[in-house]
Amino acid sequence: MQEFTNRTRYSWLVGLPLTCKLDDVFHHWLGLQEASSADGGQADWDGIDQYLTYSVNRCTNRGMRLEWFRDEEGTPVGLNRSSNPNSAR
């Protein structure tokens, strides 16, 4: 694999108030990585997040989240460090 290759990622978000207390957010994202798959070709991954939040009062919201992720080429898409800075090393 080359030392430096192009990685591109985009996000698209749409928020929709369903009622005065209920909100829906749809989030789609797609990523592409050159020279990343096992055969040296381009790898891609995509996902969808769906958020539904309910406003209990001015200070408190309750919510649910659903996520779907697809990565058929097995591209490493995470961080190369701990995502929790407070965890023990």
C-alpha positions as YAML, in Angstrom:
chain: A
units: angstrom
residues:
- id: 1
  name: MET
  ca: [0.00, 0.00, 0.00]
- id: 2
  name: GLN
  ca: [1.22, 3.51, -0.78]
- id: 3
  name: GLU
  ca: [2.27, 5.74, 2.07]
- id: 4
  name: PHE
  ca: [-0.23, 8.49, 1.17]
- id: 5
  name: THR
  ca: [-3.50, 7.90, -0.67]
- id: 6
  name: ASN
  ca: [-6.65, 9.93, -1.07]
- id: 7
  name: ARG
  ca: [-9.50, 9.43, 1.40]
- id: 8
  name: THR
  ca: [-12.79, 11.25, 0.86]
- id: 9
  name: ARG
  ca: [-15.83, 11.26, 3.12]
- id: 10
  name: TYR
  ca: [-19.06, 13.22, 3.01]
- id: 11
  name: SER
  ca: [-22.04, 13.58, 5.31]
- id: 12
  name: TRP
  ca: [-25.57, 14.62, 4.51]
- id: 13
  name: LEU
  ca: [-27.97, 15.49, 7.34]
- id: 14
  name: VAL
  ca: [-31.67, 16.32, 7.25]
- id: 15
  name: GLY
  ca: [-33.60, 17.40, 10.33]
- id: 16
  name: LEU
  ca: [-37.37, 17.35, 10.45]
- id: 17
  name: PRO
  ca: [-39.60, 18.46, 13.33]
- id: 18
  name: LEU
  ca: [-42.45, 15.93, 13.51]
- id: 19
  name: THR
  ca: [-44.36, 17.69, 16.30]
- id: 20
  name: CYS
  ca: [-43.55, 20.54, 18.67]
- id: 21
  name: LYS
  ca: [-41.77, 18.02, 20.95]
- id: 22
  name: LEU
  ca: [-40.61, 15.29, 18.54]
- id: 23
  name: ASP
  ca: [-37.70, 15.69, 16.09]
- id: 24
  name: ASP
  ca: [-36.25, 13.33, 13.50]
- id: 25
  name: VAL
  ca: [-32.71, 13.56, 12.06]
- id: 26
  name: PHE
  ca: [-31.50, 11.47, 9.11]
- id: 27
  name: HIS
  ca: [-27.73, 11.24, 8.52]
- id: 28
  name: HIS
  ca: [-26.16, 9.52, 5.49]
- id: 29
  name: TRP
  ca: [-22.42, 9.30, 4.88]
- id: 30
  name: LEU
  ca: [-20.14, 7.76, 2.31]
- id: 31
  name: GLY
  ca: [-16.37, 7.25, 2.31]
- id: 32
  name: LEU
  ca: [-13.88, 6.32, -0.41]
- id: 33
  name: GLN
  ca: [-10.23, 5.27, 0.03]
- id: 34
  name: GLU
  ca: [-7.80, 4.83, -2.87]
- id: 35
  name: ALA
  ca: [-5.46, 1.81, -2.92]
- id: 36
  name: SER
  ca: [-7.00, 0.31, 0.18]
- id: 37
  name: SER
  ca: [-8.69, -2.95, -0.76]
- id: 38
  name: ALA
  ca: [-6.76, -6.22, -0.81]
- id: 39
  name: ASP
  ca: [-6.26, -6.03, -4.59]
- id: 40
  name: GLY
  ca: [-5.04, -2.40, -4.41]
- id: 41
  name: GLY
  ca: [-8.28, -0.96, -5.74]
- id: 42
  name: GLN
  ca: [-10.59, 1.60, -4.26]
- id: 43
  name: ALA
  ca: [-12.55, 0.72, -1.13]
- id: 44
  name: ASP
  ca: [-15.77, 2.35, -0.06]
- id: 45
  name: TRP
  ca: [-18.09, 2.32, 2.92]
- id: 46
  name: ASP
  ca: [-21.36, 3.96, 3.78]
- id: 47
  name: GLY
  ca: [-23.83, 4.23, 6.59]
- id: 48
  name: ILE
  ca: [-27.07, 5.69, 7.84]
- id: 49
  name: ASP
  ca: [-27.85, 7.08, 11.28]
- id: 50
  name: GLN
  ca: [-31.40, 7.85, 12.34]
- id: 51
  name: TYR
  ca: [-32.15, 9.92, 15.46]
- id: 52
  name: LEU
  ca: [-35.53, 10.47, 17.09]
- id: 53
  name: THR
  ca: [-35.62, 12.89, 20.04]
- id: 54
  name: TYR
  ca: [-38.41, 13.90, 22.37]
- id: 55
  name: SER
  ca: [-38.27, 17.17, 24.30]
- id: 56
  name: VAL
  ca: [-39.31, 16.44, 27.88]
- id: 57
  name: ASN
  ca: [-38.83, 20.08, 28.91]
- id: 58
  name: ARG
  ca: [-36.55, 23.02, 28.04]
- id: 59
  name: CYS
  ca: [-33.54, 21.33, 29.65]
- id: 60
  name: THR
  ca: [-34.07, 17.62, 28.91]
- id: 61
  name: ASN
  ca: [-34.39, 15.59, 25.72]
- id: 62
  name: ARG
  ca: [-34.77, 11.83, 25.39]
- id: 63
  name: GLY
  ca: [-33.72, 10.06, 22.25]
- id: 64
  name: MET
  ca: [-33.24, 6.89, 20.26]
- id: 65
  name: ARG
  ca: [-30.65, 6.15, 17.62]
- id: 66
  name: LEU
  ca: [-30.45, 3.52, 14.88]
- id: 67
  name: GLU
  ca: [-27.30, 2.97, 12.84]
- id: 68
  name: TRP
  ca: [-26.53, 0.86, 9.76]
- id: 69
  name: PHE
  ca: [-22.97, 0.49, 8.43]
- id: 70
  name: ARG
  ca: [-21.62, -1.31, 5.35]
- id: 71
  name: ASP
  ca: [-17.95, -1.94, 4.57]
- id: 72
  name: GLU
  ca: [-17.60, -4.83, 2.12]
- id: 73
  name: GLU
  ca: [-13.86, -4.32, 1.50]
- id: 74
  name: GLY
  ca: [-12.88, -4.26, 5.19]
- id: 75
  name: THR
  ca: [-11.38, -0.76, 5.11]
- id: 76
  name: PRO
  ca: [-9.95, 0.41, 8.44]
- id: 77
  name: VAL
  ca: [-12.19, 3.39, 9.15]
- id: 78
  name: GLY
  ca: [-11.58, 3.91, 12.88]
- id: 79
  name: LEU
  ca: [-8.99, 5.87, 14.78]
- id: 80
  name: ASN
  ca: [-5.44, 4.67, 15.28]
- id: 81
  name: ARG
  ca: [-5.71, 5.70, 18.92]
- id: 82
  name: SER
  ca: [-8.14, 5.14, 21.75]
- id: 83
  name: SER
  ca: [-11.44, 6.94, 21.20]
- id: 84
  name: ASN
  ca: [-11.72, 7.39, 24.97]
- id: 85
  name: PRO
  ca: [-8.96, 9.68, 26.30]
- id: 86
  name: ASN
  ca: [-9.83, 8.66, 29.88]
- id: 87
  name: SER
  ca: [-9.19, 4.94, 29.43]
- id: 88
  name: ALA
  ca: [-6.16, 3.24, 30.95]
- id: 89
  name: ARG
  ca: [-3.27, 2.58, 28.60]
...
